[in-house]
Amino acid sequence: MGNKNITIILSIHPKHIEKILSGEKRYEYRKRIPQDINYIIVYATAPTKKVVAIIEIDMVMKDTPQNIWDVTQSESGVSYEFFMNYFNAVPTAYAIKIRNIYRLPTPIDITAIDGVKSAPQAYQYVNVPLKNICNKFKISKDSL
């Protein structure tokens, strides 16, 4: 395998993306997510409906919702009620710790990524090398 960068596309609500970009939100939460990912291509859901950023992952944590909340709450960007509602009756929570986020100079259509036809409901692996995506979207690979 080597140091293959594993990239996924994740659909995130624009209000959460804004909080991630501002630094208020350093964790993105999911009920299911691969733990070996390195980068996330951020697809902003309606009304934006565009790819707007790339996230570099620090790590993916897995634990009970309460334990994840206890560790991440100060940088969650959401309320305890919102968090617990989302994980209602789910035994396991995943917290994606964000190392860096890079806003695309111009939001792009998701179909511009080779092999991607539409926004994923949960997440989707991207088989295109990240450097190709960066070149295509005019992001300096050095900034990642």
HUNORHU-V964620 format. One record per residue. N is the residue number from 1. PHI is phi in whole degrees, 0 to 359 (NA if undefined). OMEGA is omega in radians with two decimals (NA if undefined). D_LAST is the distance of its C-alpha to the last C-alpha in Angstrom with 1 decimal. Layout:
n = <N	N>
phi = <PHI	PHI>
omega = <OMEGA	OMEGA>
d_last = <D_LAST	D_LAST>
//
This chain:
n = <1	2	3	4	5	6	7	8	9	10	11	12	13	14	15	16	17	18	19	20	21	22	23	24	25	26	27	28	29	30	31	32	33	34	35	36	37	38	39	40	41	42	43	44	45	46	47	48	49	50	51	52	53	54	55	56	57	58	59	60	61	62	63	64	65	66	67	68	69	70	71	72	73	74	75	76	77	78	79	80	81	82	83	84	85	86	87	88	89	90	91	92	93	94	95	96	97	98	99	100	101	102	103	104	105	106	107	108	109	110	111	112	113	114	115	116	117	118	119	120	121	122	123	124	125	126	127	128	129	130	131	132	133	134	135	136	137	138	139	140	141	142	143	144>
phi = <NA	71	262	298	277	265	240	233	260	232	274	228	293	309	294	286	299	301	292	292	296	280	92	290	247	253	228	245	253	214	279	215	197	295	264	256	277	249	222	236	273	267	260	278	288	307	275	291	55	216	280	239	198	233	254	265	273	276	196	245	263	225	192	289	307	297	295	299	299	302	279	250	304	293	236	280	74	224	278	302	297	300	301	292	299	299	267	311	65	258	286	237	240	243	238	270	274	271	274	214	230	240	283	291	304	222	302	235	287	298	289	290	274	305	85	250	260	203	291	284	294	251	209	215	290	246	266	278	303	302	297	294	294	301	300	296	265	60	254	290	300	295	286	274>
omega = <-3.12	-3.11	3.11	3.10	-3.14	-3.06	3.03	2.96	3.13	3.06	-3.12	3.14	-3.11	-3.11	3.09	3.11	3.12	3.14	3.08	-3.13	-3.13	-3.13	3.13	-3.10	-3.12	3.14	2.99	-3.03	3.11	3.07	3.10	3.09	3.04	-3.11	-3.08	-3.07	3.13	-3.09	3.05	2.96	-3.01	3.04	3.11	-3.14	-3.12	0.11	-3.05	3.12	3.12	2.95	-3.01	-3.05	2.99	3.12	2.97	-3.05	2.99	3.08	3.05	-3.14	3.14	-3.14	3.04	3.10	-3.11	3.13	3.10	3.13	-3.10	-3.09	-2.94	-2.94	-3.07	3.13	-3.07	-3.10	3.13	3.12	3.07	-3.13	3.13	-3.13	-3.08	3.04	-3.12	-3.10	-3.12	3.06	3.09	-3.07	-3.03	3.09	3.05	3.06	3.10	3.12	-3.06	3.05	-3.14	3.00	-3.13	3.10	3.08	3.10	3.10	3.07	-3.08	3.12	-3.08	-3.12	3.06	3.10	-3.09	3.07	-3.14	-3.07	-3.09	-3.13	3.14	3.03	3.14	3.06	3.12	3.06	3.08	-3.07	3.12	3.08	-3.09	-3.12	3.09	3.13	3.12	3.11	-3.08	-3.08	3.09	3.02	3.08	3.12	3.14	-3.14	3.10	NA>
d_last = <20.5	18.4	14.8	14.5	11.5	13.5	12.5	15.0	16.1	17.5	20.0	19.9	22.5	21.7	23.2	20.9	17.8	19.2	19.6	16.1	14.9	17.6	16.7	20.1	19.0	16.7	18.0	18.6	21.8	23.1	26.4	24.8	21.3	20.2	19.3	17.2	14.3	10.6	9.2	11.4	12.1	14.2	17.6	19.7	23.3	26.4	27.1	23.6	23.2	20.0	16.3	14.9	11.3	8.5	8.6	6.9	10.4	12.2	15.3	17.9	21.3	24.6	27.9	30.7	29.9	31.8	30.0	26.6	27.8	29.3	26.0	23.7	26.1	25.3	21.7	22.7	23.2	26.2	29.9	31.5	33.6	30.8	29.0	32.3	33.3	30.2	30.9	34.6	36.4	33.3	33.5	29.8	26.8	23.1	20.7	16.9	15.5	12.4	10.1	7.9	8.6	7.8	11.2	12.0	14.3	16.9	17.4	18.2	20.7	19.7	22.0	19.7	17.7	19.9	22.2	21.6	24.9	24.6	22.9	23.2	25.6	23.7	20.6	20.1	18.4	16.5	17.6	15.7	13.0	9.5	9.5	12.8	11.7	9.1	12.0	14.4	13.0	12.3	8.6	7.3	5.3	5.3	3.8	0.0>
//
